[in-house]
Amino acid sequence: MNTTNGQATARTCCICGAPLPKFGGCNPEPAYIGEEWEQCCDACNFHIVMPAREYIAKLTETRLAASRALRG
Ligand SMILES: [Zn+2]
């Protein structure tokens, strides 16, 4: 990271390092858990963060269904 305190000079995507627009950037969680101010670019959001969210949602669903089945 080229930042010292979050008041970055040039902001970059925390996943791929691409420069971010001055205003914009996406919340990278849960694909990337970093500092609060860190953001990712649209491409990473689309290709990495969104699939990660779907994956976790699906896992959670499966686990819930399994525990419901066990309880009967
Ligand atoms: Zn990126």
PDB file of the backbone (N, CA, C, O) and the ligand in Angstrom, with CONECT records:
HET     ZN  A 101       1
ATOM      1  N   MET A   1       0.836  -1.208   0.000  1.00  0.00           N
ATOM      2  CA  MET A   1       0.000   0.000   0.000  1.00  0.00           C
ATOM      3  C   MET A   1       0.869   1.255   0.000  1.00  0.00           C
ATOM      4  O   MET A   1       1.901   1.313   0.668  1.00  0.00           O
ATOM      5  N   ASN A   2       0.446   2.224  -0.737  1.00  0.00           N
ATOM      6  CA  ASN A   2       1.200   3.465  -0.791  1.00  0.00           C
ATOM      7  C   ASN A   2       0.595   4.518   0.137  1.00  0.00           C
ATOM      8  O   ASN A   2       0.657   5.715  -0.139  1.00  0.00           O
ATOM      9  N   THR A   3       0.015   4.055   1.233  1.00  0.00           N
ATOM     10  CA  THR A   3      -0.635   4.988   2.142  1.00  0.00           C
ATOM     11  C   THR A   3      -0.025   4.861   3.524  1.00  0.00           C
ATOM     12  O   THR A   3       0.572   3.837   3.857  1.00  0.00           O
ATOM     13  N   THR A   4      -0.174   5.881   4.310  1.00  0.00           N
ATOM     14  CA  THR A   4       0.333   5.813   5.668  1.00  0.00           C
ATOM     15  C   THR A   4      -0.803   5.830   6.675  1.00  0.00           C
ATOM     16  O   THR A   4      -0.716   5.160   7.704  1.00  0.00           O
ATOM     17  N   ASN A   5      -1.844   6.561   6.412  1.00  0.00           N
ATOM     18  CA  ASN A   5      -2.882   6.726   7.437  1.00  0.00           C
ATOM     19  C   ASN A   5      -4.295   6.693   6.882  1.00  0.00           C
ATOM     20  O   ASN A   5      -5.225   7.095   7.583  1.00  0.00           O
ATOM     21  N   GLY A   6      -4.493   6.243   5.682  1.00  0.00           N
ATOM     22  CA  GLY A   6      -5.830   6.193   5.125  1.00  0.00           C
ATOM     23  C   GLY A   6      -6.190   7.450   4.353  1.00  0.00           C
ATOM     24  O   GLY A   6      -7.103   7.425   3.527  1.00  0.00           O
ATOM     25  N   GLN A   7      -5.499   8.534   4.604  1.00  0.00           N
ATOM     26  CA  GLN A   7      -5.715   9.735   3.798  1.00  0.00           C
ATOM     27  C   GLN A   7      -4.785   9.621   2.601  1.00  0.00           C
ATOM     28  O   GLN A   7      -3.801  10.351   2.478  1.00  0.00           O
ATOM     29  N   ALA A   8      -5.119   8.701   1.739  1.00  0.00           N
ATOM     30  CA  ALA A   8      -4.193   8.302   0.681  1.00  0.00           C
ATOM     31  C   ALA A   8      -3.969   9.432  -0.304  1.00  0.00           C
ATOM     32  O   ALA A   8      -4.805  10.321  -0.470  1.00  0.00           O
ATOM     33  N   THR A   9      -2.832   9.373  -0.944  1.00  0.00           N
ATOM     34  CA  THR A   9      -2.564  10.288  -2.044  1.00  0.00           C
ATOM     35  C   THR A   9      -3.332   9.777  -3.264  1.00  0.00           C
ATOM     36  O   THR A   9      -4.301  10.402  -3.695  1.00  0.00           O
ATOM     37  N   ALA A  10      -2.906   8.650  -3.814  1.00  0.00           N
ATOM     38  CA  ALA A  10      -3.659   8.030  -4.891  1.00  0.00           C
ATOM     39  C   ALA A  10      -4.227   6.725  -4.355  1.00  0.00           C
ATOM     40  O   ALA A  10      -3.482   5.866  -3.885  1.00  0.00           O
ATOM     41  N   ARG A  11      -5.516   6.578  -4.425  1.00  0.00           N
ATOM     42  CA  ARG A  11      -6.126   5.363  -3.889  1.00  0.00           C
ATOM     43  C   ARG A  11      -6.033   4.257  -4.921  1.00  0.00           C
ATOM     44  O   ARG A  11      -6.208   4.478  -6.120  1.00  0.00           O
ATOM     45  N   THR A  12      -5.758   3.082  -4.434  1.00  0.00           N
ATOM     46  CA  THR A  12      -5.682   1.942  -5.332  1.00  0.00           C
ATOM     47  C   THR A  12      -6.579   0.827  -4.810  1.00  0.00           C
ATOM     48  O   THR A  12      -6.903   0.763  -3.624  1.00  0.00           O
ATOM     49  N   CYS A  13      -6.964  -0.038  -5.720  1.00  0.00           N
ATOM     50  CA  CYS A  13      -7.769  -1.206  -5.374  1.00  0.00           C
ATOM     51  C   CYS A  13      -6.968  -2.094  -4.422  1.00  0.00           C
ATOM     52  O   CYS A  13      -5.803  -2.400  -4.677  1.00  0.00           O
ATOM     53  N   CYS A  14      -7.605  -2.502  -3.326  1.00  0.00           N
ATOM     54  CA  CYS A  14      -6.871  -3.291  -2.336  1.00  0.00           C
ATOM     55  C   CYS A  14      -6.668  -4.724  -2.806  1.00  0.00           C
ATOM     56  O   CYS A  14      -5.889  -5.466  -2.207  1.00  0.00           O
ATOM     57  N   ILE A  15      -7.352  -5.119  -3.863  1.00  0.00           N
ATOM     58  CA  ILE A  15      -7.204  -6.488  -4.360  1.00  0.00           C
ATOM     59  C   ILE A  15      -6.201  -6.545  -5.506  1.00  0.00           C
ATOM     60  O   ILE A  15      -5.243  -7.316  -5.442  1.00  0.00           O
ATOM     61  N   CYS A  16      -6.400  -5.748  -6.548  1.00  0.00           N
ATOM     62  CA  CYS A  16      -5.529  -5.855  -7.713  1.00  0.00           C
ATOM     63  C   CYS A  16      -4.546  -4.687  -7.837  1.00  0.00           C
ATOM     64  O   CYS A  16      -3.617  -4.743  -8.643  1.00  0.00           O
ATOM     65  N   GLY A  17      -4.745  -3.645  -7.054  1.00  0.00           N
ATOM     66  CA  GLY A  17      -3.805  -2.533  -7.086  1.00  0.00           C
ATOM     67  C   GLY A  17      -4.067  -1.503  -8.164  1.00  0.00           C
ATOM     68  O   GLY A  17      -3.290  -0.561  -8.321  1.00  0.00           O
ATOM     69  N   ALA A  18      -5.154  -1.667  -8.916  1.00  0.00           N
ATOM     70  CA  ALA A  18      -5.481  -0.687  -9.948  1.00  0.00           C
ATOM     71  C   ALA A  18      -5.867   0.638  -9.296  1.00  0.00           C
ATOM     72  O   ALA A  18      -6.416   0.653  -8.195  1.00  0.00           O
ATOM     73  N   PRO A  19      -5.582   1.747  -9.971  1.00  0.00           N
ATOM     74  CA  PRO A  19      -5.980   3.043  -9.421  1.00  0.00           C
ATOM     75  C   PRO A  19      -7.500   3.150  -9.335  1.00  0.00           C
ATOM     76  O   PRO A  19      -8.211   2.701 -10.234  1.00  0.00           O
ATOM     77  N   LEU A  20      -7.990   3.740  -8.260  1.00  0.00           N
ATOM     78  CA  LEU A  20      -9.435   3.929  -8.099  1.00  0.00           C
ATOM     79  C   LEU A  20      -9.796   5.348  -8.485  1.00  0.00           C
ATOM     80  O   LEU A  20      -8.980   6.258  -8.342  1.00  0.00           O
ATOM     81  N   PRO A  21     -11.021   5.550  -8.977  1.00  0.00           N
ATOM     82  CA  PRO A  21     -11.485   6.915  -9.220  1.00  0.00           C
ATOM     83  C   PRO A  21     -11.523   7.689  -7.911  1.00  0.00           C
ATOM     84  O   PRO A  21     -11.621   7.092  -6.838  1.00  0.00           O
ATOM     85  N   LYS A  22     -11.449   8.994  -7.990  1.00  0.00           N
ATOM     86  CA  LYS A  22     -11.397   9.835  -6.794  1.00  0.00           C
ATOM     87  C   LYS A  22     -12.583   9.550  -5.879  1.00  0.00           C
ATOM     88  O   LYS A  22     -12.418   9.394  -4.670  1.00  0.00           O
ATOM     89  N   PHE A  23     -13.757   9.485  -6.451  1.00  0.00           N
ATOM     90  CA  PHE A  23     -14.923   9.089  -5.676  1.00  0.00           C
ATOM     91  C   PHE A  23     -15.430   7.779  -6.251  1.00  0.00           C
ATOM     92  O   PHE A  23     -15.731   7.683  -7.441  1.00  0.00           O
ATOM     93  N   GLY A  24     -15.518   6.796  -5.413  1.00  0.00           N
ATOM     94  CA  GLY A  24     -15.950   5.502  -5.915  1.00  0.00           C
ATOM     95  C   GLY A  24     -15.096   4.420  -5.313  1.00  0.00           C
ATOM     96  O   GLY A  24     -14.282   4.663  -4.421  1.00  0.00           O
ATOM     97  N   GLY A  25     -15.292   3.241  -5.806  1.00  0.00           N
ATOM     98  CA  GLY A  25     -14.662   2.096  -5.194  1.00  0.00           C
ATOM     99  C   GLY A  25     -15.734   1.341  -4.433  1.00  0.00           C
ATOM    100  O   GLY A  25     -16.766   1.899  -4.062  1.00  0.00           O
ATOM    101  N   CYS A  26     -15.476   0.078  -4.209  1.00  0.00           N
ATOM    102  CA  CYS A  26     -16.483  -0.788  -3.610  1.00  0.00           C
ATOM    103  C   CYS A  26     -15.959  -1.406  -2.326  1.00  0.00           C
ATOM    104  O   CYS A  26     -14.753  -1.554  -2.131  1.00  0.00           O
ATOM    105  N   ASN A  27     -16.884  -1.761  -1.465  1.00  0.00           N
ATOM    106  CA  ASN A  27     -16.558  -2.490  -0.250  1.00  0.00           C
ATOM    107  C   ASN A  27     -16.078  -3.892  -0.640  1.00  0.00           C
ATOM    108  O   ASN A  27     -16.831  -4.647  -1.254  1.00  0.00           O
ATOM    109  N   PRO A  28     -14.843  -4.249  -0.296  1.00  0.00           N
ATOM    110  CA  PRO A  28     -14.287  -5.519  -0.766  1.00  0.00           C
ATOM    111  C   PRO A  28     -14.668  -6.736   0.082  1.00  0.00           C
ATOM    112  O   PRO A  28     -14.354  -7.866  -0.292  1.00  0.00           O
ATOM    113  N   GLU A  29     -15.329  -6.526   1.197  1.00  0.00           N
ATOM    114  CA  GLU A  29     -15.689  -7.668   2.051  1.00  0.00           C
ATOM    115  C   GLU A  29     -16.772  -8.498   1.393  1.00  0.00           C
ATOM    116  O   GLU A  29     -17.630  -7.915   0.730  1.00  0.00           O
ATOM    117  N   PRO A  30     -16.796  -9.781   1.522  1.00  0.00           N
ATOM    118  CA  PRO A  30     -15.914 -10.609   2.359  1.00  0.00           C
ATOM    119  C   PRO A  30     -14.709 -11.182   1.599  1.00  0.00           C
ATOM    120  O   PRO A  30     -13.974 -12.015   2.129  1.00  0.00           O
ATOM    121  N   ALA A  31     -14.517 -10.731   0.365  1.00  0.00           N
ATOM    122  CA  ALA A  31     -13.405 -11.289  -0.405  1.00  0.00           C
ATOM    123  C   ALA A  31     -12.069 -10.801   0.157  1.00  0.00           C
ATOM    124  O   ALA A  31     -11.064 -11.509   0.089  1.00  0.00           O
ATOM    125  N   TYR A  32     -12.066  -9.619   0.696  1.00  0.00           N
ATOM    126  CA  TYR A  32     -10.849  -9.039   1.240  1.00  0.00           C
ATOM    127  C   TYR A  32     -11.208  -8.334   2.527  1.00  0.00           C
ATOM    128  O   TYR A  32     -12.039  -7.425   2.528  1.00  0.00           O
ATOM    129  N   ILE A  33     -10.596  -8.741   3.620  1.00  0.00           N
ATOM    130  CA  ILE A  33     -10.835  -8.082   4.903  1.00  0.00           C
ATOM    131  C   ILE A  33      -9.591  -7.296   5.247  1.00  0.00           C
ATOM    132  O   ILE A  33      -8.553  -7.871   5.578  1.00  0.00           O
ATOM    133  N   GLY A  34      -9.694  -6.012   5.172  1.00  0.00           N
ATOM    134  CA  GLY A  34      -8.525  -5.179   5.447  1.00  0.00           C
ATOM    135  C   GLY A  34      -8.914  -4.009   6.308  1.00  0.00           C
ATOM    136  O   GLY A  34      -9.790  -4.113   7.167  1.00  0.00           O
ATOM    137  N   GLU A  35      -8.260  -2.898   6.073  1.00  0.00           N
ATOM    138  CA  GLU A  35      -8.590  -1.691   6.812  1.00  0.00           C
ATOM    139  C   GLU A  35      -9.939  -1.180   6.355  1.00  0.00           C
ATOM    140  O   GLU A  35     -10.370  -1.417   5.226  1.00  0.00           O
ATOM    141  N   GLU A  36     -10.593  -0.472   7.259  1.00  0.00           N
ATOM    142  CA  GLU A  36     -11.937   0.043   7.020  1.00  0.00           C
ATOM    143  C   GLU A  36     -12.052   0.877   5.740  1.00  0.00           C
ATOM    144  O   GLU A  36     -13.052   0.829   5.024  1.00  0.00           O
ATOM    145  N   TRP A  37     -10.980   1.647   5.483  1.00  0.00           N
ATOM    146  CA  TRP A  37     -11.043   2.597   4.369  1.00  0.00           C
ATOM    147  C   TRP A  37     -10.670   1.956   3.043  1.00  0.00           C
ATOM    148  O   TRP A  37     -10.814   2.586   1.995  1.00  0.00           O
ATOM    149  N   GLU A  38     -10.196   0.725   3.066  1.00  0.00           N
ATOM    150  CA  GLU A  38      -9.737   0.108   1.824  1.00  0.00           C
ATOM    151  C   GLU A  38     -10.914  -0.240   0.923  1.00  0.00           C
ATOM    152  O   GLU A  38     -11.958  -0.694   1.390  1.00  0.00           O
ATOM    153  N   GLN A  39     -10.731  -0.022  -0.360  1.00  0.00           N
ATOM    154  CA  GLN A  39     -11.796  -0.297  -1.322  1.00  0.00           C
ATOM    155  C   GLN A  39     -11.224  -0.992  -2.536  1.00  0.00           C
ATOM    156  O   GLN A  39     -10.024  -0.933  -2.806  1.00  0.00           O
ATOM    157  N   CYS A  40     -12.118  -1.658  -3.267  1.00  0.00           N
ATOM    158  CA  CYS A  40     -11.668  -2.349  -4.469  1.00  0.00           C
ATOM    159  C   CYS A  40     -12.312  -1.708  -5.693  1.00  0.00           C
ATOM    160  O   CYS A  40     -13.253  -0.922  -5.578  1.00  0.00           O
ATOM    161  N   CYS A  41     -11.791  -2.055  -6.858  1.00  0.00           N
ATOM    162  CA  CYS A  41     -12.292  -1.477  -8.101  1.00  0.00           C
ATOM    163  C   CYS A  41     -13.539  -2.235  -8.571  1.00  0.00           C
ATOM    164  O   CYS A  41     -13.871  -3.295  -8.041  1.00  0.00           O
ATOM    165  N   ASP A  42     -14.208  -1.684  -9.552  1.00  0.00           N
ATOM    166  CA  ASP A  42     -15.434  -2.295 -10.074  1.00  0.00           C
ATOM    167  C   ASP A  42     -15.184  -3.699 -10.603  1.00  0.00           C
ATOM    168  O   ASP A  42     -16.000  -4.599 -10.402  1.00  0.00           O
ATOM    169  N   ALA A  43     -14.050  -3.887 -11.281  1.00  0.00           N
ATOM    170  CA  ALA A  43     -13.754  -5.194 -11.869  1.00  0.00           C
ATOM    171  C   ALA A  43     -13.625  -6.243 -10.773  1.00  0.00           C
ATOM    172  O   ALA A  43     -14.193  -7.329 -10.889  1.00  0.00           O
ATOM    173  N   CYS A  44     -12.887  -5.933  -9.713  1.00  0.00           N
ATOM    174  CA  CYS A  44     -12.730  -6.895  -8.620  1.00  0.00           C
ATOM    175  C   CYS A  44     -14.069  -7.095  -7.916  1.00  0.00           C
ATOM    176  O   CYS A  44     -14.397  -8.208  -7.507  1.00  0.00           O
ATOM    177  N   ASN A  45     -14.832  -6.032  -7.776  1.00  0.00           N
ATOM    178  CA  ASN A  45     -16.139  -6.177  -7.147  1.00  0.00           C
ATOM    179  C   ASN A  45     -16.986  -7.176  -7.921  1.00  0.00           C
ATOM    180  O   ASN A  45     -17.652  -8.034  -7.342  1.00  0.00           O
ATOM    181  N   PHE A  46     -16.947  -7.046  -9.236  1.00  0.00           N
ATOM    182  CA  PHE A  46     -17.785  -7.896 -10.084  1.00  0.00           C
ATOM    183  C   PHE A  46     -17.272  -9.324 -10.139  1.00  0.00           C
ATOM    184  O   PHE A  46     -18.056 -10.269 -10.053  1.00  0.00           O
ATOM    185  N   HIS A  47     -15.963  -9.490 -10.281  1.00  0.00           N
ATOM    186  CA  HIS A  47     -15.406 -10.818 -10.535  1.00  0.00           C
ATOM    187  C   HIS A  47     -15.002 -11.562  -9.268  1.00  0.00           C
ATOM    188  O   HIS A  47     -14.904 -12.789  -9.284  1.00  0.00           O
ATOM    189  N   ILE A  48     -14.767 -10.851  -8.178  1.00  0.00           N
ATOM    190  CA  ILE A  48     -14.260 -11.507  -6.976  1.00  0.00           C
ATOM    191  C   ILE A  48     -15.213 -11.325  -5.787  1.00  0.00           C
ATOM    192  O   ILE A  48     -15.591 -12.294  -5.129  1.00  0.00           O
ATOM    193  N   VAL A  49     -15.591 -10.082  -5.525  1.00  0.00           N
ATOM    194  CA  VAL A  49     -16.369  -9.823  -4.305  1.00  0.00           C
ATOM    195  C   VAL A  49     -17.787 -10.375  -4.424  1.00  0.00           C
ATOM    196  O   VAL A  49     -18.277 -11.027  -3.502  1.00  0.00           O
ATOM    197  N   MET A  50     -18.444 -10.121  -5.542  1.00  0.00           N
ATOM    198  CA  MET A  50     -19.818 -10.600  -5.697  1.00  0.00           C
ATOM    199  C   MET A  50     -19.908 -12.136  -5.686  1.00  0.00           C
ATOM    200  O   MET A  50     -20.772 -12.686  -5.003  1.00  0.00           O
ATOM    201  N   PRO A  51     -19.036 -12.838  -6.426  1.00  0.00           N
ATOM    202  CA  PRO A  51     -19.071 -14.304  -6.324  1.00  0.00           C
ATOM    203  C   PRO A  51     -18.792 -14.790  -4.907  1.00  0.00           C
ATOM    204  O   PRO A  51     -19.383 -15.778  -4.471  1.00  0.00           O
ATOM    205  N   ALA A  52     -17.904 -14.115  -4.181  1.00  0.00           N
ATOM    206  CA  ALA A  52     -17.605 -14.520  -2.798  1.00  0.00           C
ATOM    207  C   ALA A  52     -18.851 -14.368  -1.929  1.00  0.00           C
ATOM    208  O   ALA A  52     -19.135 -15.227  -1.095  1.00  0.00           O
ATOM    209  N   ARG A  53     -19.592 -13.281  -2.121  1.00  0.00           N
ATOM    210  CA  ARG A  53     -20.826 -13.084  -1.349  1.00  0.00           C
ATOM    211  C   ARG A  53     -21.839 -14.169  -1.663  1.00  0.00           C
ATOM    212  O   ARG A  53     -22.485 -14.711  -0.766  1.00  0.00           O
ATOM    213  N   GLU A  54     -21.972 -14.480  -2.945  1.00  0.00           N
ATOM    214  CA  GLU A  54     -22.912 -15.530  -3.342  1.00  0.00           C
ATOM    215  C   GLU A  54     -22.513 -16.866  -2.744  1.00  0.00           C
ATOM    216  O   GLU A  54     -23.354 -17.626  -2.263  1.00  0.00           O
ATOM    217  N   TYR A  55     -21.219 -17.139  -2.782  1.00  0.00           N
ATOM    218  CA  TYR A  55     -20.700 -18.400  -2.262  1.00  0.00           C
ATOM    219  C   TYR A  55     -21.017 -18.528  -0.776  1.00  0.00           C
ATOM    220  O   TYR A  55     -21.477 -19.575  -0.319  1.00  0.00           O
ATOM    221  N   ILE A  56     -20.769 -17.461  -0.030  1.00  0.00           N
ATOM    222  CA  ILE A  56     -21.013 -17.503   1.412  1.00  0.00           C
ATOM    223  C   ILE A  56     -22.510 -17.617   1.695  1.00  0.00           C
ATOM    224  O   ILE A  56     -22.929 -18.338   2.600  1.00  0.00           O
ATOM    225  N   ALA A  57     -23.301 -16.900   0.912  1.00  0.00           N
ATOM    226  CA  ALA A  57     -24.752 -16.990   1.101  1.00  0.00           C
ATOM    227  C   ALA A  57     -25.235 -18.415   0.870  1.00  0.00           C
ATOM    228  O   ALA A  57     -26.094 -18.919   1.593  1.00  0.00           O
ATOM    229  N   LYS A  58     -24.672 -19.051  -0.144  1.00  0.00           N
ATOM    230  CA  LYS A  58     -25.071 -20.413  -0.474  1.00  0.00           C
ATOM    231  C   LYS A  58     -24.649 -21.375   0.634  1.00  0.00           C
ATOM    232  O   LYS A  58     -25.415 -22.256   1.023  1.00  0.00           O
ATOM    233  N   LEU A  59     -23.424 -21.201   1.141  1.00  0.00           N
ATOM    234  CA  LEU A  59     -22.946 -22.037   2.245  1.00  0.00           C
ATOM    235  C   LEU A  59     -23.851 -21.890   3.461  1.00  0.00           C
ATOM    236  O   LEU A  59     -24.237 -22.879   4.084  1.00  0.00           O
ATOM    237  N   THR A  60     -24.179 -20.662   3.785  1.00  0.00           N
ATOM    238  CA  THR A  60     -25.020 -20.390   4.944  1.00  0.00           C
ATOM    239  C   THR A  60     -26.368 -21.063   4.785  1.00  0.00           C
ATOM    240  O   THR A  60     -26.893 -21.666   5.721  1.00  0.00           O
ATOM    241  N   GLU A  61     -26.925 -20.953   3.581  1.00  0.00           N
ATOM    242  CA  GLU A  61     -28.208 -21.572   3.277  1.00  0.00           C
ATOM    243  C   GLU A  61     -28.149 -23.088   3.484  1.00  0.00           C
ATOM    244  O   GLU A  61     -29.028 -23.686   4.105  1.00  0.00           O
ATOM    245  N   THR A  62     -27.082 -23.687   2.941  1.00  0.00           N
ATOM    246  CA  THR A  62     -26.904 -25.134   3.049  1.00  0.00           C
ATOM    247  C   THR A  62     -26.802 -25.560   4.505  1.00  0.00           C
ATOM    248  O   THR A  62     -27.403 -26.553   4.916  1.00  0.00           O
ATOM    249  N   ARG A  63     -26.038 -24.802   5.279  1.00  0.00           N
ATOM    250  CA  ARG A  63     -25.858 -25.154   6.688  1.00  0.00           C
ATOM    251  C   ARG A  63     -27.161 -25.002   7.452  1.00  0.00           C
ATOM    252  O   ARG A  63     -27.494 -25.831   8.299  1.00  0.00           O
ATOM    253  N   LEU A  64     -27.894 -23.946   7.152  1.00  0.00           N
ATOM    254  CA  LEU A  64     -29.179 -23.751   7.827  1.00  0.00           C
ATOM    255  C   LEU A  64     -30.135 -24.896   7.511  1.00  0.00           C
ATOM    256  O   LEU A  64     -30.811 -25.430   8.390  1.00  0.00           O
ATOM    257  N   ALA A  65     -30.170 -25.253   6.234  1.00  0.00           N
ATOM    258  CA  ALA A  65     -31.051 -26.337   5.822  1.00  0.00           C
ATOM    259  C   ALA A  65     -30.654 -27.633   6.513  1.00  0.00           C
ATOM    260  O   ALA A  65     -31.518 -28.396   6.947  1.00  0.00           O
ATOM    261  N   ALA A  66     -29.357 -27.887   6.617  1.00  0.00           N
ATOM    262  CA  ALA A  66     -28.867 -29.100   7.253  1.00  0.00           C
ATOM    263  C   ALA A  66     -29.241 -29.129   8.728  1.00  0.00           C
ATOM    264  O   ALA A  66     -29.677 -30.161   9.238  1.00  0.00           O
ATOM    265  N   SER A  67     -29.076 -28.020   9.407  1.00  0.00           N
ATOM    266  CA  SER A  67     -29.377 -28.023  10.841  1.00  0.00           C
ATOM    267  C   SER A  67     -30.877 -28.126  11.073  1.00  0.00           C
ATOM    268  O   SER A  67     -31.318 -28.695  12.072  1.00  0.00           O
ATOM    269  N   ARG A  68     -31.654 -27.580  10.161  1.00  0.00           N
ATOM    270  CA  ARG A  68     -33.114 -27.717  10.276  1.00  0.00           C
ATOM    271  C   ARG A  68     -33.508 -29.189  10.104  1.00  0.00           C
ATOM    272  O   ARG A  68     -34.360 -29.717  10.818  1.00  0.00           O
ATOM    273  N   ALA A  69     -32.855 -29.825   9.134  1.00  0.00           N
ATOM    274  CA  ALA A  69     -33.158 -31.237   8.852  1.00  0.00           C
ATOM    275  C   ALA A  69     -32.796 -32.101  10.057  1.00  0.00           C
ATOM    276  O   ALA A  69     -33.507 -33.045  10.402  1.00  0.00           O
ATOM    277  N   LEU A  70     -31.667 -31.754  10.692  1.00  0.00           N
ATOM    278  CA  LEU A  70     -31.223 -32.547  11.849  1.00  0.00           C
ATOM    279  C   LEU A  70     -32.200 -32.417  13.015  1.00  0.00           C
ATOM    280  O   LEU A  70     -32.483 -33.382  13.726  1.00  0.00           O
ATOM    281  N   ARG A  71     -32.709 -31.192  13.192  1.00  0.00           N
ATOM    282  CA  ARG A  71     -33.651 -30.962  14.293  1.00  0.00           C
ATOM    283  C   ARG A  71     -35.005 -31.595  13.990  1.00  0.00           C
ATOM    284  O   ARG A  71     -35.795 -31.892  14.887  1.00  0.00           O
ATOM    285  N   GLY A  72     -35.248 -31.793  12.679  1.00  0.00           N
ATOM    286  CA  GLY A  72     -36.483 -32.457  12.280  1.00  0.00           C
ATOM    287  C   GLY A  72     -37.647 -31.529  12.176  1.00  0.00           C
ATOM    288  O   GLY A  72     -38.752 -31.959  11.848  1.00  0.00           O
TER     289      GLY A  72
HETATM  290 ZN    ZN A 101      -9.289  -4.354  -8.414  1.00  0.00          ZN2+
END
